[in-house]
């Protein structure tokens, strides 16, 4: 009798377990059908949109890489374009992936409020600490995209002048004429003066005594400058004929004559040295006196007055 009772209880338990299992299977079947009819299309749409956005990003990245491949004469520029393309691709993929993740979590009815709240707090802290870093990177991207300057260019940035020896998205490194290296955050680059684009204008101002005939002086200067321009050593450097406009200024007995030549970038020093040498020789041959710096004249006059005053004071003291 006892064994019969145990058998009946076990059969009832097994039947209950089977019913529970059947209910679970039925619930799973119901949830699967609801997912297939409702959530799966939403996920499909989200993934399709993410795929389309990724293809758009790939299109622009590919165009930038093609543009970089065409920069055969400027490898530095090509490298910078490829760097921007890689950064754009990684950043866009990260943003698209984050948005897709949020939408998929919402499809599975996962509460996003705590996640977004914690992310917001962390984001505020990071934003406050990395605000200047973000400005550096953003301005660096625009510097590269707009080709404002490249490595090797002579520029003036943030009140400093020198040669660009390194350029990243965050900082520009300059070496000035004294050899000092300056690290300038890209967010501080508000105005760029690039002296290495296409050509530069080299100008010298000559001081000639007022006793010299201006027409004769201008004729000699034009002939001398043109001879330098046509010299085989400088034909590839000088890009246009020299310009000698005339008398630029008069300071007492000193007359200023400017001479300017459009030359290739980073080639100024050699041609200006040769031009100064030939002008001195031409002036010496034609007996044209150079002018004295009026500042020095004033200084000498001031020193003479001071010496006269000192003599008078000494004479007064001795008397």
C-alpha positions as CSV (number, residue, x, y, z in Angstrom):
1,X,0.0,0.0,0.0
2,X,2.8,2.4,0.9
3,X,4.7,1.6,-2.4
4,X,1.5,2.3,-4.4
5,X,1.1,5.7,-2.7
6,X,4.7,6.6,-3.6
7,X,4.2,5.6,-7.2
8,X,1.1,7.7,-7.5
9,X,2.9,10.7,-6.1
10,X,5.9,10.3,-8.4
11,X,3.6,10.0,-11.4
12,X,1.8,13.2,-10.4
13,X,5.1,15.0,-9.9
14,X,6.3,13.9,-13.3
15,X,3.0,15.0,-14.9
16,X,3.4,18.4,-13.2
17,X,7.0,18.7,-14.5
18,X,5.9,17.8,-18.0
19,X,3.1,20.4,-17.9
20,X,5.6,23.0,-16.7
21,X,8.0,22.1,-19.5
22,X,5.2,22.2,-22.0
23,X,4.2,25.7,-20.7
24,X,7.8,26.9,-21.0
25,X,8.0,25.6,-24.6
26,X,4.7,27.2,-25.4
27,X,6.0,30.5,-23.9
28,X,9.2,30.3,-25.9
29,X,7.3,29.6,-29.0
30,X,5.1,32.6,-28.4
31,X,8.1,34.8,-27.7
32,X,9.9,33.5,-30.8
33,X,6.9,34.3,-33.0
34,X,6.6,37.8,-31.4
35,X,10.3,38.4,-32.0
36,X,10.1,37.2,-35.7
37,X,7.0,39.3,-36.4
38,X,7.9,42.4,-34.4
39,X,11.5,42.8,-33.2
40,X,13.4,41.0,-36.0
41,X,12.1,43.5,-38.7
42,X,13.2,46.4,-36.4
43,X,16.6,44.9,-36.0
44,X,16.9,44.3,-39.7
45,X,16.0,47.9,-40.5
46,X,18.5,49.1,-38.0
47,X,21.3,46.9,-39.4
48,X,20.4,47.9,-43.0
49,X,20.6,51.6,-42.1
50,X,23.9,51.1,-40.3
51,X,25.2,49.2,-43.4
52,X,24.1,52.1,-45.7
53,X,25.8,54.7,-43.4
54,X,29.0,52.5,-43.3
55,X,29.0,52.4,-47.1
56,X,28.7,56.2,-47.3
57,X,31.6,56.5,-45.0
58,X,33.6,54.1,-47.1
59,X,32.8,56.0,-50.2
60,X,34.2,59.3,-48.8
61,X,37.2,57.4,-47.3
62,X,37.9,55.8,-50.7
63,X,37.7,59.2,-52.5
64,X,40.2,60.7,-50.0
65,X,42.6,57.8,-50.6
66,X,42.3,58.2,-54.3
67,X,43.1,61.9,-53.8
68,X,46.1,61.0,-51.7
69,X,47.3,58.6,-54.4
70,X,47.2,61.5,-56.9
71,X,49.5,63.6,-54.8
72,X,52.6,62.0,-56.4
73,X,54.6,65.3,-56.1
74,X,53.8,65.8,-52.5
75,X,54.2,62.7,-50.3
76,X,53.7,64.7,-47.1
77,X,50.3,65.9,-48.3
78,X,49.3,62.4,-49.4
79,X,50.3,61.0,-45.9
80,X,48.2,63.7,-44.2
81,X,45.1,62.9,-46.4
82,X,45.4,59.2,-45.6
83,X,45.7,60.0,-41.9
84,X,42.5,62.0,-42.0
85,X,40.8,59.3,-44.0
86,X,41.7,56.7,-41.3
87,X,40.6,58.9,-38.5
88,X,37.3,59.6,-40.3
89,X,36.6,55.9,-40.9
90,X,37.4,54.9,-37.3
91,X,35.4,57.7,-35.7
92,X,32.3,57.2,-38.0
93,X,32.4,53.4,-37.4
94,X,32.5,54.0,-33.6
95,X,29.5,56.4,-33.7
96,X,27.5,54.1,-35.9
97,X,28.3,51.1,-33.8
98,X,27.3,52.9,-30.6
99,X,24.0,54.0,-32.0
100,X,23.2,50.5,-33.3
101,X,24.0,49.0,-29.9
102,X,21.6,51.4,-28.2
103,X,18.8,50.5,-30.6
104,X,19.4,46.8,-30.3
105,X,19.3,47.0,-26.5
106,X,16.0,48.9,-26.7
107,X,14.6,46.1,-29.0
108,X,15.3,43.6,-26.2
109,X,13.5,45.8,-23.7
110,X,16.7,46.5,-21.8
111,X,16.4,49.6,-19.6
112,X,18.8,52.2,-21.0
113,X,18.2,54.9,-18.4
114,X,20.9,53.8,-15.9
115,X,23.3,53.2,-18.7
116,X,22.7,56.6,-20.3
117,X,22.8,58.3,-16.9
118,X,26.2,56.8,-16.0
119,X,27.5,57.5,-19.5
120,X,26.3,61.1,-19.2
121,X,28.2,61.6,-15.9
122,X,31.3,60.1,-17.3
123,X,30.9,62.0,-20.5
124,X,30.6,65.3,-18.6
125,X,33.8,64.6,-16.6
126,X,35.7,63.6,-19.8
127,X,34.3,66.6,-21.7
128,X,35.5,69.1,-19.0
129,X,38.9,67.5,-18.9
130,X,39.4,67.0,-22.6
131,X,37.7,70.1,-24.0
132,X,41.0,71.7,-25.2
133,X,42.1,68.3,-26.6
134,X,38.9,68.1,-28.6
135,X,39.5,71.6,-30.0
136,X,43.1,70.7,-30.8
137,X,42.0,67.6,-32.8
138,X,39.1,69.4,-34.5
139,X,41.3,72.3,-35.6
140,X,44.0,69.9,-36.7
141,X,41.6,68.1,-39.0
142,X,40.7,71.4,-40.6
143,X,44.3,72.3,-41.0
144,X,45.0,69.1,-42.9
145,X,41.8,69.2,-45.0
146,X,42.3,72.8,-46.0
147,X,46.1,72.2,-46.6
148,X,46.9,75.4,-44.6
149,X,50.5,74.3,-44.2
150,X,52.7,71.2,-44.4
151,X,55.9,69.9,-42.9
152,X,58.8,72.0,-44.2
153,X,56.8,75.2,-44.7
154,X,57.9,78.5,-43.3
155,X,55.0,79.9,-41.4
156,X,53.9,82.3,-38.7
157,X,51.6,80.8,-36.1
158,X,50.3,82.1,-32.7
159,X,52.9,85.0,-32.9
160,X,55.8,82.6,-33.6
161,X,57.6,82.2,-36.9
162,X,59.7,79.3,-38.1
163,X,59.7,76.1,-40.1
164,X,57.2,73.3,-39.5
165,X,59.1,70.2,-38.5
166,X,56.2,68.1,-37.4
167,X,52.4,68.2,-37.7
168,X,49.8,66.0,-35.9
169,X,46.1,66.4,-35.2
170,X,46.9,67.8,-31.8
171,X,50.0,69.9,-32.0
172,X,52.2,71.7,-34.6
173,X,56.0,71.8,-34.0
174,X,58.0,74.8,-35.2
175,X,61.7,75.5,-35.2
176,X,62.6,79.2,-35.3
177,X,65.6,80.9,-36.8
178,X,67.5,80.5,-33.5
179,X,67.0,76.8,-33.5
180,X,64.4,76.8,-30.6
181,X,61.6,74.2,-31.0
182,X,58.0,75.4,-30.2
183,X,55.1,73.1,-29.6
184,X,51.8,74.9,-30.5
185,X,48.5,73.3,-29.8
186,X,46.3,73.4,-32.9
187,X,43.5,75.1,-31.0
188,X,45.8,78.2,-30.6
189,X,46.3,78.4,-34.4
190,X,43.8,81.2,-35.2
191,X,45.7,82.9,-38.1
192,X,48.2,81.2,-40.4
193,X,50.8,83.2,-42.5
194,X,52.4,80.7,-44.9
195,X,55.6,82.0,-46.6
196,X,56.1,78.8,-48.6
197,X,53.3,78.9,-51.1
198,X,53.9,79.3,-54.8
199,X,56.4,82.2,-54.5
200,X,57.8,84.9,-52.2
201,X,58.8,88.5,-52.9
202,X,62.3,89.4,-51.9
203,X,62.8,93.1,-51.3
204,X,65.8,95.3,-50.4
205,X,65.7,99.0,-49.7
206,X,68.8,101.0,-50.8
207,X,69.8,104.2,-49.1
208,X,71.4,106.6,-51.6
209,X,72.7,110.1,-51.0
210,X,70.4,112.8,-52.4
211,X,73.2,114.3,-54.5
212,X,72.9,111.3,-56.9
213,X,70.7,111.7,-60.0
214,X,67.5,109.7,-59.4
215,X,67.1,108.7,-63.0
216,X,70.7,107.5,-63.2
217,X,70.3,105.5,-60.0
218,X,67.0,103.9,-61.2
219,X,68.6,103.0,-64.5
220,X,71.6,101.3,-62.8
221,X,69.4,99.5,-60.3
222,X,67.1,98.1,-63.1
223,X,70.1,97.0,-65.2
224,X,71.8,95.4,-62.3
225,X,68.8,93.6,-61.0
226,X,67.9,92.3,-64.5
227,X,71.4,91.0,-64.9
228,X,71.0,89.0,-61.8
229,X,67.6,87.8,-63.0
230,X,69.1,86.6,-66.3
231,X,72.1,84.9,-64.7
232,X,72.0,81.1,-65.4
233,X,72.5,80.4,-61.7
234,X,69.3,82.3,-60.9
235,X,67.0,81.8,-63.9
236,X,65.1,78.9,-62.1
237,X,64.9,80.9,-58.9
238,X,63.7,84.3,-60.1
239,X,60.2,83.8,-61.4
240,X,59.6,87.3,-62.8
241,X,61.6,90.4,-63.8
242,X,62.7,92.6,-60.9
243,X,60.6,95.7,-60.1
244,X,62.3,99.0,-59.3
245,X,59.3,101.4,-58.8
246,X,61.2,104.6,-58.1
247,X,61.9,106.7,-55.0
248,X,60.1,105.2,-52.1
249,X,61.0,107.7,-49.3
250,X,63.2,110.7,-48.5
251,X,64.8,111.2,-45.1
252,X,66.8,114.4,-45.1
253,X,69.7,113.8,-47.5
254,X,68.9,110.1,-47.8
255,X,66.7,108.7,-50.6
256,X,65.3,105.2,-50.4
257,X,65.0,103.0,-53.6
258,X,63.3,99.6,-53.2
259,X,64.1,96.7,-55.4
260,X,61.8,93.6,-55.3
261,X,62.0,90.2,-57.1
262,X,59.4,87.4,-57.2
263,X,61.4,84.2,-56.4
264,X,60.8,80.6,-55.6
265,X,60.1,79.6,-52.0
266,X,63.1,79.1,-49.7
267,X,65.5,80.6,-52.3
268,X,65.7,84.2,-51.1
269,X,69.0,84.4,-49.4
270,X,71.3,83.5,-52.3
271,X,69.8,85.8,-54.9
272,X,69.6,88.7,-52.5
273,X,73.3,88.3,-51.5
274,X,74.3,88.3,-55.2
275,X,72.1,91.4,-55.9
276,X,73.6,93.4,-53.0
277,X,77.1,92.5,-54.2
278,X,76.5,93.6,-57.8
279,X,74.7,96.8,-56.7
280,X,77.7,97.8,-54.5
281,X,80.0,97.1,-57.5
282,X,77.8,99.1,-59.9
283,X,77.6,102.1,-57.4
284,X,81.3,102.0,-57.0
285,X,82.0,102.0,-60.7
286,X,79.5,104.9,-61.3
287,X,80.6,106.9,-58.3
288,X,77.1,106.9,-56.7
289,X,77.4,107.6,-53.0
290,X,75.4,105.5,-50.6
291,X,73.2,107.4,-48.1
292,X,73.9,107.5,-44.3
293,X,71.2,106.0,-42.1
294,X,69.3,109.0,-40.7
295,X,68.9,107.3,-37.4
296,X,72.7,107.2,-37.1
297,X,72.8,110.9,-38.1
298,X,70.4,111.7,-35.3
299,X,72.3,109.6,-32.9
300,X,75.6,111.3,-33.8
301,X,74.0,114.7,-33.5
302,X,72.6,113.7,-30.1
303,X,76.0,112.5,-29.0
304,X,77.6,115.7,-30.1
305,X,75.1,117.8,-28.2
306,X,75.6,115.6,-25.1
307,X,79.4,116.0,-25.4
308,X,79.0,119.8,-25.8
309,X,76.8,120.0,-22.8
310,X,79.3,117.8,-20.8
311,X,82.1,120.2,-21.9
312,X,80.2,123.2,-20.8
313,X,79.4,121.6,-17.4
314,X,83.1,120.7,-16.9
315,X,84.2,124.3,-17.8
316,X,81.6,125.7,-15.4
317,X,82.8,123.4,-12.6
318,X,86.4,124.2,-13.2
319,X,85.7,127.9,-13.2
